[in-house]
Amino acid sequence: MPTLGSTLLLTLLMAIGLVFFLRAASKDRTTVVDVHSPQPPVQVLEGLSDWLTARGWRTEAGDPERQLLRFRGQVRSSLALALLLSLLGSVGAACLGLVLRQVLPSLGWWPLLLALVGPLAGVIYRRRAARPESLELRLISGDSDGGSTLRLRAHRDELIAIERELGPGLQLASDGSLLSSPI
């Protein structure tokens, strides 16, 4: 019986891990980063705007007084991850059902029906991960020697993509914290 208790505990911990994974997969990871370029502000803003439009972002609004451009985009959830989470949820729920059946034999085979709850993990992920995102570009300063400094506020993954794909072409330089952080 002590083995069944520890198996039940481990199975419950696995379920808790799945819940925390679902929360983390749909967590807002909006970050702010300042970038500098020796190129003129118009050239940098045009390059960023063209790149964002090509990736499916739409210009939402701008505030000329604050020198701010806002873009809107729709983040899609990963079908492969949703299917994997559904499979893991089903297997985990079936394991929980088996353990419950062993701990409480009087329940019969009814606990195995918990496996039908498993696909709910994929559905929850799909609903929470598919959401609108925004990206803000704000011109902080345009140097007299032609350089520019921008403040970008967006999802962390989008900022990393900007730094990797546009960094060399537009000569964008930041403190490098996006590419060096482990998360």
N, C-alpha and C positions, 0 to 999 in steps of 0.2 A: 504493500500500500504506500510506503514512503516514495517509491519510484513513481507511482501514478501522481502523487501530489506534486513532485518536482516537475514531472512532465506537464501537468496542468499549469503550473506556474510559468514554465518556459513558453507554453503555447499562448498564455495570456500576455506575456511580455512581447511576443511576436505580434499579437494584435495591436498592442499599444504602439509598437514601432511602426506598424502600417498607418495608424492614425497620425502619428507625428510626421511620417513621410508625406502623407497627403497634405498636411498643413504646410510643410516646407515647399512642396512642389508648386503651390499656388500662392506663396508669400510674395508680397510686393517688395521688389529689390531696387527701388528708385534710388539713384545716387547722383550726386553733384560733383562735377569735375571741372577744373579750369584748364584751358588749353591755350597755348600761345603759338602763333605762326608769324614768320617774318614777312608773309605775303599781306597785301592790302585786305581790309575787312570785306570789301565787296567780292573779291575773288574767293575768299574762304567761305563766305556765306553762300555764294552761288554754288560752289563745289559741294558743300554740305547739303544744300537744298536739293540739288539735282540727284545726289546719291540717295537721299531719303525718299524722294519721289519715285525713283527707280525701284526701291525696296517696298513700295506700297504705302508709304506714309502720305497723308493728305495735309495740306496747309490748313490749319484751323483758324488762327487769328494772329494778329500782330499788334504790338503796342509801340508805335514809333517813338513816343516820349521816353519809354524805358529801354528802347532799342532791343525789343524782344520779339522772337518768332516762335510760334507754337505749332507743333505738328501732332496729328492724331493717327493712331494705327490700331489694328485689331490683332491681338496675339491669339494664335490658334494653339490648341492643345495637341499633344502628340498622340496619334492613334495607336502607335506601337506601345507607348508607355501605358496608355489606358488599357490596352489588351493585356499587357503584362501584369498590371495591378489587379485586373479582374481575375486573372489566372491565380496570382498569388493570394488574393483574397479568398477565392474558392478553395484552394488547397489548404490554406490556413484555417478557414472555417470548418472544413471537413476534418482536419486534424483535431480541432477543438471538440467537434462532435464525437470523434472516436474516443478522446480522452474522457469526455463526459459520460459516454456509454460505459467505459470501464469503471469509472468512479461510482456512477449511479446506474447499475444494471437494470433497475426497475423501469427506467425510461424507455427501454427497448432500443429500436433503431431510429427513433425520432430525432435525436441530436444530429444525425447525419444530414438532416434537412438544412442545417446551418450553412452548408455549402452553397445553397441557393442565394444566400445573402452576399456571397463573394463578389459577384459582378457589380455590386453597388459601389465598390471601391473605384472601379474604372469610371462609372457614371459620375461620382462625386468629383473625381479628378477632372473629367472633361468639362463639367460645369464651372468649376472654380478657376481652372487654368485659362480658359478662353475668356478674355476680358479686354476692354479697351485700354490702350496705353497712351501716354502723352510724352512728347519730347520738346524741351524748351531750349532755344538758343538765345543767349543774351550777350550782346556786344558790351564788354566791360570797358575796353579802351582800344582806340585806334591810335597807334603810335605815330609820331610825326615822321619817322623814318620808313613808314609804310607797313609796319607790323601790326598785328591785332591780337587781342586777348579776348577769349570767349568763355562764358560759363555755360556748360551743358548740363541739363537735368533730364535724366532718362533712366530706363531700366539698365541695370549694370551690364547685361549681355550686349545691349545695343551700343553702349559706350565702348565696350571692348572691341566690337566690330568696327566702329568708327576709327578707333585708335590703330587697329591693325590694317584696315583697308585704305583709309584715307590719310593716315599719318604720314607715310612717305610722300605721297603726291602733293598734299597741301602743306607739308612740313609742319605738321601739328606736333607739339611737344607738351606733355603734361608731367606730373611728378612720377608717373609710372606705377602708381599704387594699384591701378586696376589690373594690370598684367601680372603683378607680383603677389597679389593676395591669394591665399589658397582657396577661398570660397568663391 
